Amino acid sequence: MLIDKLTQGAVAGAVDEDMERRWLGAVHGSLRSVGGFVAGPVRPPGPGWNYYRVSVEADRTDVWVLLNAALGLVAACSTAGAAEVGPLRFVDVPGPGSYRQAGFTVADAVALSASLRPEHVTGLTDPQRADVRYHRPDAVGDLLFNWFD
């Protein structure tokens, strides 16, 4: 359950090059299974976002496949009308079996879009809760894949 993943490490972001390589291998495997392709370079976590992102095309749709390396959590969002940072419009991950075989947890769009409630942030640090109050994310996914600075 995604709510269980809302802990201190989940929102801060992490850089993990070994996990990035394993994830990117799973990205390629998932795209082979759905007839898609990688359409851009990997963007690692940085100031203003806590996740890895890669642009892909799957089923004639442009999406970003995301990785929260602190959790080994994979998600996807639509690129249609997406801002560089900010709330994401989550979609189901194309070819999820490849990620599961590689040991990742795959989050579905419905779970990521669930409303964020005050009790969801109790496991965060005081500064992280201050970020939540400031940025006011609406959904669980907005906290797990966030744009906080």
MDAnalysis code that builds the backbone (N, CA, C; Angstrom):
import MDAnalysis as mda
import numpy as np

u = mda.Universe.empty(447, n_residues=149, atom_resindex=np.repeat(np.arange(149), 3), trajectory=True)
u.add_TopologyAttr("name", ["N", "CA", "C"] * 149)
u.add_TopologyAttr("resid", np.arange(1, 150))
u.add_TopologyAttr("resname", ["MET", "LEU", "ILE", "ASP", "LYS", "LEU", "THR", "GLN", "GLY", "ALA", "VAL", "ALA", "GLY", "ALA", "VAL", "ASP", "GLU", "ASP", "MET", "GLU", "ARG", "ARG", "TRP", "LEU", "GLY", "ALA", "VAL", "HIS", "GLY", "SER", "LEU", "ARG", "SER", "VAL", "GLY", "GLY", "PHE", "VAL", "ALA", "GLY", "PRO", "VAL", "ARG", "PRO", "PRO", "GLY", "PRO", "GLY", "TRP", "ASN", "TYR", "TYR", "ARG", "VAL", "SER", "VAL", "GLU", "ALA", "ASP", "ARG", "THR", "ASP", "VAL", "TRP", "VAL", "LEU", "LEU", "ASN", "ALA", "ALA", "LEU", "GLY", "LEU", "VAL", "ALA", "ALA", "CYS", "SER", "THR", "ALA", "GLY", "ALA", "ALA", "GLU", "VAL", "GLY", "PRO", "LEU", "ARG", "PHE", "VAL", "ASP", "VAL", "PRO", "GLY", "PRO", "GLY", "SER", "TYR", "ARG", "GLN", "ALA", "GLY", "PHE", "THR", "VAL", "ALA", "ASP", "ALA", "VAL", "ALA", "LEU", "SER", "ALA", "SER", "LEU", "ARG", "PRO", "GLU", "HIS", "VAL", "THR", "GLY", "LEU", "THR", "ASP", "PRO", "GLN", "ARG", "ALA", "ASP", "VAL", "ARG", "TYR", "HIS", "ARG", "PRO", "ASP", "ALA", "VAL", "GLY", "ASP", "LEU", "LEU", "PHE", "ASN", "TRP", "PHE", "ASP"])
u.atoms.positions = np.array([
    [0.847, -1.180, 0.000],
    [0.000, 0.000, 0.000],
    [0.892, 1.242, 0.000],
    [0.594, 2.200, -0.845],
    [1.432, 3.390, -0.981],
    [1.464, 4.248, 0.267],
    [0.400, 4.260, 1.025],
    [0.357, 5.075, 2.237],
    [1.475, 4.654, 3.181],
    [1.790, 3.366, 3.226],
    [2.861, 2.856, 4.085],
    [4.225, 3.391, 3.669],
    [4.346, 3.867, 2.452],
    [5.625, 4.343, 1.943],
    [5.875, 5.819, 2.236],
    [4.927, 6.494, 2.858],
    [5.072, 7.924, 3.138],
    [5.897, 8.128, 4.404],
    [7.207, 8.003, 4.240],
    [8.152, 8.158, 5.341],
    [9.175, 9.223, 4.971],
    [10.049, 9.542, 5.916],
    [11.049, 10.591, 5.699],
    [11.836, 10.413, 4.410],
    [12.375, 9.238, 4.195],
    [13.204, 8.998, 3.021],
    [12.434, 9.057, 1.718],
    [11.149, 8.806, 1.762],
    [10.338, 8.736, 0.546],
    [10.209, 10.065, -0.162],
    [10.219, 11.150, 0.571],
    [9.961, 12.448, -0.048],
    [11.226, 13.237, -0.329],
    [12.331, 12.875, 0.305],
    [13.557, 13.646, 0.158],
    [14.261, 13.380, -1.166],
    [14.071, 12.218, -1.727],
    [14.764, 11.876, -2.964],
    [16.095, 11.209, -2.679],
    [16.546, 10.423, -3.603],
    [17.809, 9.712, -3.460],
    [18.407, 9.491, -4.834],
    [19.730, 9.576, -4.885],
    [20.457, 9.236, -6.102],
    [21.110, 7.886, -5.843],
    [20.831, 6.925, -6.712],
    [21.368, 5.576, -6.575],
    [21.673, 5.078, -7.988],
    [22.936, 5.168, -8.377],
    [23.321, 4.846, -9.755],
    [23.087, 3.382, -10.101],
    [23.302, 2.477, -9.147],
    [23.048, 1.063, -9.420],
    [21.561, 0.819, -9.657],
    [20.723, 1.423, -8.810],
    [19.289, 1.278, -8.995],
    [18.845, 1.936, -10.303],
    [19.444, 3.075, -10.635],
    [19.113, 3.746, -11.895],
    [19.382, 2.828, -13.083],
    [20.533, 2.154, -13.094],
    [20.853, 1.240, -14.194],
    [19.858, 0.080, -14.273],
    [19.520, -0.474, -13.108],
    [18.566, -1.592, -13.073],
    [17.194, -1.126, -13.554],
    [16.769, 0.059, -13.110],
    [15.491, 0.635, -13.539],
    [15.471, 0.889, -15.044],
    [16.563, 1.461, -15.564],
    [16.604, 1.751, -16.995],
    [16.560, 0.462, -17.818],
    [17.199, -0.602, -17.322],
    [17.086, -1.901, -17.984],
    [15.638, -2.387, -17.993],
    [14.934, -2.175, -16.875],
    [13.532, -2.564, -16.806],
    [12.672, -1.686, -17.716],
    [13.031, -0.406, -17.844],
    [12.312, 0.482, -18.771],
    [12.386, -0.093, -20.182],
    [13.591, -0.444, -20.614],
    [13.764, -1.008, -21.959],
    [12.996, -2.321, -22.117],
    [13.048, -3.172, -21.095],
    [12.305, -4.430, -21.147],
    [10.803, -4.205, -21.223],
    [10.310, -3.244, -20.463],
    [8.867, -2.983, -20.485],
    [8.435, -2.452, -21.841],
    [9.267, -1.606, -22.433],
    [8.915, -1.019, -23.723],
    [8.964, -2.051, -24.846],
    [9.899, -2.997, -24.754],
    [9.912, -4.088, -25.739],
    [8.616, -4.883, -25.669],
    [8.100, -5.049, -24.461],
    [6.881, -5.853, -24.295],
    [5.631, -5.158, -24.815],
    [5.677, -3.821, -24.961],
    [4.494, -3.080, -25.448],
    [4.744, -2.387, -26.776],
    [5.897, -2.637, -27.383],
    [6.201, -2.018, -28.673],
    [6.512, -0.536, -28.577],
    [7.079, -0.118, -27.477],
    [7.411, 1.295, -27.286],
    [8.899, 1.547, -27.405],
    [9.297, 2.786, -27.116],
    [10.719, 3.137, -27.175],
    [11.018, 4.304, -26.239],
    [12.287, 4.398, -25.851],
    [12.765, 5.519, -25.042],
    [12.898, 6.720, -25.960],
    [12.351, 7.869, -25.537],
    [12.312, 9.054, -26.389],
    [13.179, 10.198, -25.879],
    [13.898, 9.988, -24.793],
    [14.734, 11.062, -24.260],
    [15.680, 10.539, -23.202],
    [16.578, 11.386, -22.727],
    [17.559, 10.968, -21.725],
    [16.944, 10.864, -20.327],
    [17.646, 10.181, -19.450],
    [17.241, 10.085, -18.045],
    [17.574, 11.401, -17.361],
    [16.637, 11.899, -16.591],
    [16.890, 13.067, -15.741],
    [16.915, 12.573, -14.302],
    [18.060, 12.714, -13.623],
    [18.144, 12.248, -12.237],
    [17.488, 13.238, -11.269],
    [17.300, 12.828, -10.018],
    [16.768, 13.760, -9.022],
    [17.668, 14.995, -8.921],
    [17.067, 16.100, -8.619],
    [17.823, 17.336, -8.479],
    [17.022, 18.356, -7.713],
    [17.503, 19.559, -7.614],
    [16.739, 20.591, -6.907],
    [15.384, 20.790, -7.573],
    [14.336, 20.580, -6.827],
    [13.000, 20.773, -7.358],
    [12.280, 19.502, -7.765],
    [12.916, 18.338, -7.679],
    [12.224, 17.069, -7.940],
    [13.007, 15.953, -7.268],
    [12.296, 14.970, -6.741],
    [12.932, 13.909, -5.954],
    [12.982, 12.568, -6.676],
    [12.838, 12.574, -7.998],
    [12.712, 11.309, -8.721],
    [13.508, 11.337, -10.021],
    [13.816, 10.134, -10.489],
    [14.368, 9.958, -11.838],
    [13.199, 10.010, -12.816],
    [13.486, 10.437, -14.038],
    [12.447, 10.503, -15.066],
    [13.069, 10.209, -16.420],
    [12.331, 9.465, -17.246],
    [12.751, 9.246, -18.623],
    [11.505, 9.331, -19.505],
    [11.645, 9.990, -20.647],
    [10.547, 10.108, -21.608],
    [10.488, 8.852, -22.455],
    [9.290, 8.318, -22.605],
    [9.093, 7.131, -23.433],
    [7.827, 7.304, -24.262],
    [7.726, 6.486, -25.305],
    [6.480, 6.385, -26.043],
    [6.031, 4.941, -25.960],
    [4.805, 4.756, -25.508],
    [4.222, 3.415, -25.396],
    [2.767, 3.507, -25.829],
    [2.352, 2.591, -26.652],
    [0.974, 2.595, -27.168],
    [0.631, 3.946, -27.794],
    [1.569, 4.504, -28.527],
    [1.414, 5.788, -29.218],
    [1.080, 6.944, -28.271],
    [1.528, 6.815, -27.020],
    [1.307, 7.845, -26.023],
    [2.652, 8.215, -25.396],
    [2.889, 9.512, -25.255],
    [4.110, 9.984, -24.599],
    [3.895, 10.022, -23.092],
    [4.787, 9.344, -22.375],
    [4.713, 9.353, -20.912],
    [6.112, 9.502, -20.345],
    [6.173, 9.884, -19.097],
    [7.405, 9.839, -18.334],
    [7.308, 8.642, -17.407],
    [8.324, 7.809, -17.406],
    [8.415, 6.742, -16.427],
    [9.290, 7.289, -15.308],
    [8.818, 7.139, -14.081],
    [9.433, 7.745, -12.908],
    [9.979, 6.684, -11.968],
    [11.028, 7.044, -11.245],
    [11.586, 6.183, -10.203],
    [11.864, 7.003, -8.960],
    [11.272, 6.607, -7.856],
    [11.645, 7.125, -6.545],
    [12.651, 6.110, -6.006],
    [13.940, 6.451, -6.097],
    [15.005, 5.498, -5.747],
    [15.059, 5.196, -4.258],
    [14.575, 6.095, -3.424],
    [14.565, 5.827, -1.986],
    [13.651, 4.650, -1.659],
    [12.652, 4.439, -2.499],
    [11.669, 3.373, -2.263],
    [11.718, 2.248, -3.274],
    [12.437, 2.438, -4.381],
    [12.376, 1.459, -5.462],
    [10.984, 1.429, -6.057],
    [10.347, 2.602, -6.134],
    [8.963, 2.739, -6.578],
    [8.918, 3.335, -7.976],
    [8.212, 2.656, -8.879],
    [8.081, 3.086, -10.271],
    [6.659, 3.566, -10.508],
    [6.549, 4.666, -11.255],
    [5.249, 5.217, -11.638],
    [5.375, 5.775, -13.042],
    [4.259, 6.231, -13.582],
    [4.271, 6.886, -14.891],
    [3.273, 8.030, -14.860],
    [3.562, 9.030, -15.677],
    [2.641, 10.157, -15.799],
    [2.583, 10.600, -17.246],
    [1.483, 11.219, -17.587],
    [1.292, 11.742, -18.928],
    [2.152, 12.981, -19.121],
    [2.710, 13.127, -20.315],
    [3.462, 14.346, -20.615],
    [2.561, 15.411, -21.227],
    [1.344, 15.046, -21.593],
    [0.423, 16.001, -22.222],
    [0.096, 17.123, -21.240],
    [0.545, 18.319, -21.552],
    [0.287, 19.478, -20.714],
    [1.045, 19.478, -19.405],
    [2.018, 18.579, -19.256],
    [2.755, 18.482, -17.992],
    [3.743, 19.626, -17.854],
    [3.841, 20.132, -16.650],
    [4.834, 21.149, -16.336],
    [6.159, 20.453, -16.046],
    [7.240, 21.191, -16.178],
    [8.558, 20.625, -15.869],
    [8.587, 20.111, -14.432],
    [7.999, 20.857, -13.534],
    [7.856, 20.427, -12.137],
    [6.443, 20.770, -11.704],
    [6.009, 20.142, -10.663],
    [4.669, 20.422, -10.159],
    [3.828, 19.174, -10.151],
    [2.572, 19.282, -9.845],
    [1.733, 18.085, -9.799],
    [1.747, 17.352, -11.138],
    [1.767, 16.035, -11.065],
    [1.807, 15.177, -12.251],
    [0.445, 14.527, -12.457],
    [0.134, 14.187, -13.697],
    [-1.089, 13.441, -14.012],
    [-0.675, 11.989, -14.223],
    [-0.881, 11.181, -13.182],
    [-0.410, 9.800, -13.189],
    [-1.242, 8.923, -14.108],
    [-0.546, 7.999, -14.767],
    [-1.152, 6.977, -15.611],
    [-0.551, 5.645, -15.205],
    [-1.138, 4.564, -15.665],
    [-0.580, 3.256, -15.340],
    [0.738, 3.046, -16.076],
    [1.648, 2.366, -15.432],
    [2.980, 2.099, -15.966],
    [2.870, 1.094, -17.114],
    [3.425, 1.429, -18.291],
    [3.396, 0.462, -19.399],
    [4.327, -0.721, -19.109],
    [3.871, -1.923, -19.401],
    [4.692, -3.119, -19.215],
    [5.175, -3.303, -17.788],
    [4.286, -3.284, -16.788],
    [4.722, -3.316, -15.388],
    [5.470, -4.579, -14.972],
    [5.266, -5.678, -15.670],
    [5.917, -6.929, -15.293],
    [7.433, -6.847, -15.300],
    [7.996, -6.089, -16.221],
    [9.460, -5.953, -16.293],
    [10.025, -5.313, -15.032],
    [9.306, -4.356, -14.477],
    [9.767, -3.682, -13.256],
    [9.663, -4.610, -12.059],
    [8.567, -5.333, -11.991],
    [8.397, -6.277, -10.870],
    [9.461, -7.362, -10.910],
    [9.766, -7.859, -12.110],
    [10.819, -8.879, -12.240],
    [12.163, -8.334, -11.800],
    [12.379, -7.033, -11.965],
    [13.640, -6.411, -11.565],
    [13.643, -6.012, -10.091],
    [12.560, -6.309, -9.372],
    [12.511, -6.053, -7.934],
    [11.921, -4.715, -7.520],
    [11.293, -4.007, -8.440],
    [10.687, -2.720, -8.124],
    [9.224, -2.898, -7.731],
    [8.726, -1.936, -6.984],
    [7.301, -1.837, -6.702],
    [6.699, -0.927, -7.760],
    [5.596, -1.341, -8.347],
    [4.932, -0.544, -9.381],
    [3.662, 0.059, -8.783],
    [3.565, 1.376, -8.876],
    [2.391, 2.082, -8.358],
    [1.394, 2.305, -9.487],
    [0.127, 2.061, -9.201],
    [-0.875, 2.310, -10.239],
    [-1.446, 3.716, -10.091],
    [-2.022, 4.202, -11.168],
    [-2.504, 5.580, -11.228],
    [-3.575, 5.875, -10.184],
    [-4.436, 4.919, -9.915],
    [-5.511, 5.151, -8.943],
    [-4.926, 5.377, -7.552],
    [-3.982, 4.537, -7.142],
    [-3.373, 4.683, -5.820],
    [-2.600, 6.005, -5.713],
    [-1.882, 6.376, -6.765],
    [-1.121, 7.621, -6.746],
    [-2.021, 8.848, -6.724],
    [-3.212, 8.724, -7.273],
    [-4.143, 9.855, -7.345],
    [-5.024, 9.986, -6.113],
    [-4.888, 9.068, -5.149],
    [-5.692, 9.133, -3.922],
    [-5.382, 10.430, -3.176],
    [-6.402, 11.011, -2.600],
    [-6.245, 12.278, -1.877],
    [-5.288, 12.129, -0.700],
    [-4.410, 13.103, -0.567],
    [-3.476, 13.152, 0.554],
    [-4.214, 13.715, 1.760],
    [-4.115, 13.018, 2.879],
    [-4.799, 13.443, 4.103],
    [-3.767, 13.761, 5.177],
    [-4.128, 14.559, 6.165],
    [-3.176, 14.949, 7.213],
    [-2.491, 13.766, 7.892],
    [-3.200, 12.678, 8.098],
    [-2.581, 11.532, 8.774],
    [-1.507, 10.854, 7.916],
    [-1.491, 11.117, 6.619],
    [-0.489, 10.534, 5.737],
    [0.895, 11.117, 5.958],
    [0.989, 12.296, 6.523],
    [2.299, 12.962, 6.652],
    [2.886, 12.872, 8.054],
    [2.289, 12.087, 8.928],
    [2.788, 12.003, 10.300],
    [4.187, 11.394, 10.391],
    [4.599, 10.576, 9.433],
    [5.923, 9.962, 9.453],
    [7.012, 10.843, 8.880],
    [6.671, 12.045, 8.461],
    [7.658, 12.961, 7.874],
    [8.301, 13.820, 8.954],
    [9.434, 14.396, 8.626],
    [10.106, 15.313, 9.551],
    [9.344, 16.645, 9.587],
    [9.649, 17.461, 10.577],
    [9.003, 18.779, 10.657],
    [9.261, 19.613, 9.402],
    [10.515, 19.686, 8.887],
    [10.728, 20.460, 7.656],
    [9.962, 19.885, 6.454],
    [9.838, 18.571, 6.384],
    [9.085, 17.973, 5.286],
    [7.596, 18.291, 5.398],
    [7.073, 18.278, 6.616],
    [5.667, 18.664, 6.801],
    [5.475, 20.145, 6.455],
    [6.491, 20.971, 6.730],
    [6.417, 22.382, 6.337],
    [6.370, 22.499, 4.814],
    [7.148, 21.651, 4.102],
    [7.088, 21.633, 2.632],
    [5.685, 21.259, 2.154],
    [5.061, 20.303, 2.818],
    [3.710, 19.886, 2.447],
    [2.737, 21.046, 2.643],
    [2.878, 21.750, 3.771],
    [1.989, 22.905, 4.006],
    [2.219, 23.985, 2.954],
    [3.473, 24.198, 2.569],
    [3.800, 25.243, 1.593],
    [3.339, 24.873, 0.182],
    [3.684, 23.664, -0.280],
    [3.400, 23.252, -1.663],
    [1.984, 22.709, -1.840],
    [1.367, 22.264, -0.765],
    [-0.012, 21.761, -0.754],
    [-0.302, 20.707, -1.830],
    [0.439, 19.600, -1.817],
    [0.133, 18.535, -2.786],
    [-1.244, 17.959, -2.504],
    [-1.945, 17.624, -3.561],
    [-3.308, 17.101, -3.431],
    [-3.364, 15.590, -3.244],
    [-2.409, 14.881, -3.854],
    [-2.501, 13.419, -3.929],
    [-1.273, 12.744, -3.324],
    [-1.446, 11.484, -2.977],
    [-0.349, 10.676, -2.443],
    [0.840, 10.691, -3.411],
    [0.569, 10.544, -4.702],
    [1.633, 10.535, -5.703],
    [2.386, 11.847, -5.773],
    [1.699, 12.953, -5.491],
    [2.358, 14.258, -5.501],
    [3.381, 14.382, -4.385],
    [3.229, 13.606, -3.340],
    [4.209, 13.596, -2.254],
    [5.340, 12.617, -2.555],
    [4.997, 11.440, -3.085],
    [6.022, 10.449, -3.407],
    [6.893, 10.873, -4.592],
    [6.313, 11.624, -5.522],
    [7.039, 12.148, -6.698],
    [6.824, 13.659, -6.672],
    [7.653, 14.336, -5.870],
    [7.359, 15.737, -5.595],
    [8.329, 16.703, -6.255],
    [7.967, 17.955, -6.218],
    [8.700, 19.064, -6.825],
    [9.207, 20.029, -5.762],
    [9.299, 19.563, -4.517],
    [9.700, 20.439, -3.419],
    [11.154, 20.836, -3.586],
    [11.497, 22.032, -3.185],
    [12.894, 22.480, -3.288],
    [13.606, 22.441, -1.961],
])
